[in-house]
Amino acid sequence: MQVSESPAGTVRGIIDTNRYMVLATADRTGLPWSSPVYFAHREYRELFWLSSPRATHSRNIEVRPQVGIAVFDSSVRIGTGQGVYMSAVARAVAGPDVEDTIEVFSRRSLWHGGMAWTADDVGETAGLRLYRAVAHEHWILAKDGDPDHRIPVHLTRT
């Protein structure tokens, strides 16, 4: 990832260069669960992934759509990492939105050597569903020596 001089550029760089995000959910009682998932994005605010509706995180989203998301490169040297942290609301994508959003996911999948995806691959009779999280806040860590000094990042439309 290229280092950016702006926090917004850092967010964009991290999201563009990493393939997996950690999705944090909780069940009805508040019991937490986290899952790494391959993702695609639109405008750095909408994040898409495929999952079984029976997966723990998918069932959690059904009852509690508020999620946390982290995107980071786990291969960097200790003390040099940077991540993007997001608060978001997630749901399974349904109805007419599926055609448009599966195209976003499919394009990134192909870019990374994966397969093309269609609405039929994530429909009611398929084993997978397409999910969308809409982030309403983004943060990065300040590199000022404080171990948890988060900087809010406001993204403008690209």
KAMOBEL-V876453 format. One line per field, one symbol per residue. ss: DSSP state (H for helix, E for strand, C for the rest). psi: psi as a letter, one per 30 degrees, with the letter a starting at -180 (. if undefined). burial: I if it has 9 or more other ideal C-beta (glycine too) atoms within 8 Angstrom, else O. A space follows every 10 residues. Layout:
BEGIN
ss->???
psi->???
burial->???
END
This chain:
BEGIN
ss->CCCCCCHHHH HHHHHHHCCE EEEEEECCCC CEEEEEEECE EECCCEEEEE ECCCCHHHHH HHHCCEEEEE EECCCCCCCC CCEEEEEEEE EECCCCHHHH HHHHHHHHHH HCCCCCCCHH HHCCCCCCEE EEEEEEEEEE ECCCCCCCCE EEECCCCC
psi->kkklfkeeee eeeeeefkfk lkkklkaefg klkkkkkkll ljggekkklk lkffleeeee eefjfklkkk kljgflkkff lklkkkklkl lkklbffeee efeeeeeeee eggalkklef fgaeflfllk lkkjkfkkll kkigfkfhjk kkkjklk.
burial->OOOIOOIIII IIIIIOOIOI IIIIIIIOOO OOIIIOIIII IIOIIIIIII IOIOIIIIII IOOIOOIIII IIIOOOOOOO IIIIIIIIII OIIOOOIIOO IIOIIIIIII OOOOOOIOOO IIOOOIOIII IIIIIOOIII IOOOOOOOOI IOIOIOOO
END
